[in-house]
Amino acid sequence: MAHRRLEDQLMRIPRILTAGALTAAALFGPAAAALAADPSPGVEGDDRAPTEAGTSFRTATPVEQDQKATANASSGDYLYWVFPADAEQRPTVRARVTLPESAERHGASTWRIDVYDGLRRRQACMYGMQARTAAVEASSVELSCTLRTVRSLAEPWSDDPLPGSYYVRLTVTALPEEDLGLPVAAEVEAVSKDAGGAYAVDGALAEPLVPGVSADERRNEEQAALDWSSGRWSDRWIWTGAGGLLAALAGIGGYVLTRGSGRPSRMPPGV
């Protein structure tokens, strides 16, 4: 009898384990599925473009190139973003401001974007519509600014663009006083064209112009900076080498053509 009772208990063990597994799946399955479908806010935010802007250089919102940043603000606010640019790049900054309903506005408004380097020097725009006036019936206004090609080396007294951080400031410069504080929506995007060695110079900047980072911290982040800092190499070296080779071949060809037969020339009689 005892032996048979032990066999019955052993046979019940698989059924008990199966029932427990089904119960656990019923209780925790929906929760696990919800966690998998709803990632944590921190992970989701890493891949999402910025949805706000800073109000000064110190609070400028970081944004990567080819990433569109948005922000809701009020007319009269100063909006700031900051993006990195490397040597041989020619950045273009585009901005779009969606204006309030025309029935709420009392007149035209003028909007402007300015770009500053890491030393907060205003950079000139090669071309683009840096400032534009929107009529009272306009629903939006678009701006753009194409900078000069970023150089790897510049004279200390010049304001040439160098590798590092670039600040974008967007604001309204003229509008009726009654329209101050009306809500607006802004979009900003920075893109670059690779200008190549035609605009490169010899030498390299020791450290990108990124304010707020000490020398020790910069050394610790040197490897990370290499992801977007090109260093000394550029395709200008290729053009320089090719030019030297062509000059050497031209010199050899000129010597062959002008050396003559090697025999002394004969003077005409009577001379």
N, C-alpha and C positions, 0 to 999 in steps of 0.2 A: 504493500500500500504506500509506504513512504517513497519507494522508488517511482511508482506511477505518479504520485503527487509532484515529485521533483521534475519529471518529464513534462507534466502539464504547465508548470511554472516557466520552464525553459521555452516552451512553445509560445507562451504569451508575450515573451520579450520582444520579438520582431514587430508584433501588432502594436505594442505600447510605443515603441520607437517611431513607427510609421504615423501613429495618431499624433504624437508629439510634434513631429516634423510638419504635418499638415496644419496643426494649430499655430505653430510659430510662423509659418508662411502666411496664414490668414491674418495674424496680428501685425507682423512687421513688414510684410510685402508691400502694402501701399505706402508706408513711410519710406522704405528704401527707394521705391520708384520715384517718390516725390523729391527726395534728396538728389537723386541722379538727374532728374529733369530740371531742378532748380539749383544751379550752382551758387556758391556763396557770393555775396556782393563783392568781396575783394577780388575774386577771380574774374568775375564778369567785368568789373571796372577796368581791369588791365588792358582789355582789348577794345575799349570804347573810347571814342574821341572825346576831348574835353567839352563840357557843356556850360562852362562859365569862364569869365575873364577876370584878370586882376585889375586893380584900380591904380597901380603905380608900378614903377620898375621893380621894386622889391617883391611885389606880390604877383608879378606877371605869370600867367598860366603857361606851363611848358606844353609845346605841341611839336610833333614830328613833321618833317616834310611829307607832302602828299597826304596829309591828314587834315580833314576839315573840322575846324573847331567852331562851336556855336555858343551863343550867350544871349540871355534876355537882359535888357538894361533899360535905362531911361534916357531920354534926350538930354544931353548935357553931361552925361557920365564920360569919363576917360576909361577906355578899355585897353588892356595890355595883354599881349601874348609874347612868348619867346621861343625861337626855334634855332637849331644848329645849322651851320653852313660850313663847308670845307673848301679848301683851295681848288681852283679851276671850276667852281660852280658859279653859275649866274642866277641868283634867286629872283623869283617873281612872287610878289605877295598880292593876292586878290582878296577883296572884301566886298560883301553884299549886305546892305542894311534894308530890312523890311520896315517900312514906315507905318505909322498909325493910319487909320481911315482918314481920307481927305476931309470929311465933315468935321473931324475933331481938330484939324490944324488951321492955323490962322495965316499961313503964308509959306513961302519957299524956305528951304533949309539947305545949308552948305555943309558937306561932310568931307573929311580928310583923313588919310592914313599917312603916318610917318614911320620910317624904319631907322633904328639906331643900332650901332654895333655894341660889342661887349663893354667898351669904354664910354658908352652912351653918347657917342658922336653921331649926329644925324647924317645919314647916308643919302647922297643925291640919287634921284631916279633917272636912269638913262632914257626911259620912255614909259608911257602909261598915263592913265588919268588918275593923278594923285589926289586931286580935289574935284568935287563935282557938286553942282547945285541941283536939287530936286524940286521940281515945281509942286505946287500945292496939290495938284491932282495925281502926282506920281505915286505909285505904290511901293517902289523900291529904288535904290541907287546903288550902282556898282563902281568900284574903285580898283585900281591896280598900280603897282610900282615895280619896275624891273631894275634891279641894282646893277652896279658894275661887277665884273668878274672878280671873285674873291682871290686875292693874291696870297702866296706863301711867304712873301717878304716885302716890306715896305720901309721907306725912310721914316725915322721917328717923327719928323715934322709934318708928314703927310696924313691925310685922312682916308687913305686907300682901305678898302674892306679887307679884313684879315680873317682867318679861320676862327670860329668860336660862336658865341651866342649873338643872335640878332633879335631885337625887340620890335614889336609892331604895336603902334598906338593908333587907335581909331576913336574919333570924336567928331562932334558937330561944332563947327566954328562960327556959324551964323544962323539964327532962326528967331522968330518972334518970341518975345519974353513969355507970352501966354502958353507957348508950346513946350517950355521947359518941364521936364518930368514926365512927358508922355511916353508910354512903353514902346520900345523898338526891339527888333530881333536882329542879331548880327551873325554873319558867317565869315570866317577867315581861313585862308588856305595858303601855304607856302610851297612852291614847287621850284625845281632847279633844272637848268640846262647845263650839261657838261661842256664847257668851252674848250677844254683840251689844252695842249701845249702852246697853242698860238698866243695865249695870254699868260703863260706860266713864266716865272722868274726863278733864277737860281737861288739856293738857300731855302731855309725853312724856319717857320716860327717856332720858338722854343716851347711855348705853351699856348694853347688856344685861349682866346680872350673870353673866358667864362668867369664873371665876377662872383665873389662870395666863396671861392674855393682856395684854401691855403696851398702852399707849395708842397707840404707833406701829403695832404690829401690828393693833390694832383699826381704825385709820384705813385701813390697807392692805386690810383685809377688809371695809370698809364696804359695798361693793357686794354681796358674798356674804351679808352679814347681812340685806340688804334682802329676800332670798328668804323670810325668815320673820318679819321684824320689820315691824309694820304702820305704825309712825310715829304721826302725830298724827290721821290721819283715822279717823273711826268714824261709824256711822249715828246717833250721838247728835246730830250736827249737823243731820240731817234732821228729827229730832223737835223740836229746839230751834227751827228755822225754822218748822215747821208750827205749833208752839205760839204763836210770835209773831204769825203771820198770823191765827190764830183769835182771839187777844186783840184785834188791831186791828179785825177785823170785828165782834166783840162790842161794842167801844167805839162804833163808828159806828152799829150798830143801836140801842144804848141812847140815843144822842144823838137819833136820829130819833124814837124813841118818846116821849121826855120833853120835847122842845122845845115842844110845844103848837102852837096855831094862830098864835101871834105877836101876838095882840091882848090888850090889858090886860084883866084880869078885872073884872067889875062887882060892887060890894059890895051886899049886900041892903039894902033901905030900912030906915031907922031904926037902922042900925049905925054 
